[in-house]
Amino acid sequence: MLKRYAAATSLGMLLLLVSGVLVTTTGSAAGCGNAWPFCDGDWSSLATWIEVNHRLVTGVLGLMVASLSILAWRAHREDRDVRWMAGASVFLLLLQSWLGAAAVMWGSTPAVLATHFGVSLAAFGAVFLLGVRLDQLEGRHACLRGPVSPAFHRAVWGALALTMLVVYAGAYLRHTHTGLACLGWPLCGETPIPPPGTPAFLGLVHRLLAGLLLLVVAYAGHLARRLRHERPDLFAGSVTALGLLVAQALSGALVIATRSSIAANVLHSALLIGFAASLLYLGLQITPLPAPRRQEAPQVGPAAPSQH
């Protein structure tokens, strides 16, 4: 039952991220004015309803994440992974909510708003990994986890680091409304390489980083192919990550082709979230299982003096 609740919470976090993208893409962030958590907007405006919906989803997910973390900690407090993931889930969701509230009440820069999306993605990742770990602890199948070759290890963690850069650059372009500065795909149309320091150049850097990420993930998939019998979890995770990343890159071209339509932006972000989840799964699977928590032996009091 607990692992099903974790799966439902992970799905809810996915919907929360997508609703956040919808708020940004439609320009609905100011739909409630400067009021938070209540709304001081125009209830006849679609922007107000989109923002209110996002806040309601955030509130419900806050309660779900908090209750999931408490239940998981109580059921498996001896497991190091559960303790860390439960704590990270609550902390990151609170940080995400605080950044969102601060942006509404006091305003914020595009850099901070891009960080807000990164923190939101990290919060989703913590909840997702908590669900995976609960499934490993409560599932019927044997848990395949442990270190692999150094090359595969570097590829997975290198891909995670590159993903952070790609996500931040993409979120920054969205919040500065310069995603269409680099028209054409994969290069920038009539000016394939725009001057450094321009919004179009940042768009090109975003695409180049995404291309490098694609190469790293493809290399990880090549290494995992050799392990498909010994570690089918890594093979399946690598194939899934590569497929989602290719689809996500193509959806980026769709964003350009449709002049940043709402549907294309939501699809682009949803595929990114799925890719990040598959990559985090690989990172968990190449991490050795935590050693059982040692229980302290009961202290033995001083021996009573013998009676003679």
Secondary structure, DSSP 8 states (H G I E B T S, - for coil): -HHHHHHHHHHHHHHHHHHHHHHHHTT-TTTTTT--SS--S-TTSHHHHHHHHHHHHHHHHHHHHHHHHHHHHHHSTT-HHHHHHHHHHHHHHHHHHHHHHHHHHH---HHHHHHHHHHHHHHHHHHHHHHHHHHHHHSSS--------HHHHHHHHHHHHHHHHHHHHHHHHHHTT-TTSS-SSSS-TTSSS--TTSHHHHHHHHHHHHHHHHHHHHHHHHHHHTTTTT-HHHHHHHHHHHHHHHHHHHHHHHHHHTTS-HHHHHHHHHHHHHHHHHHHHHHHHTS---------------------
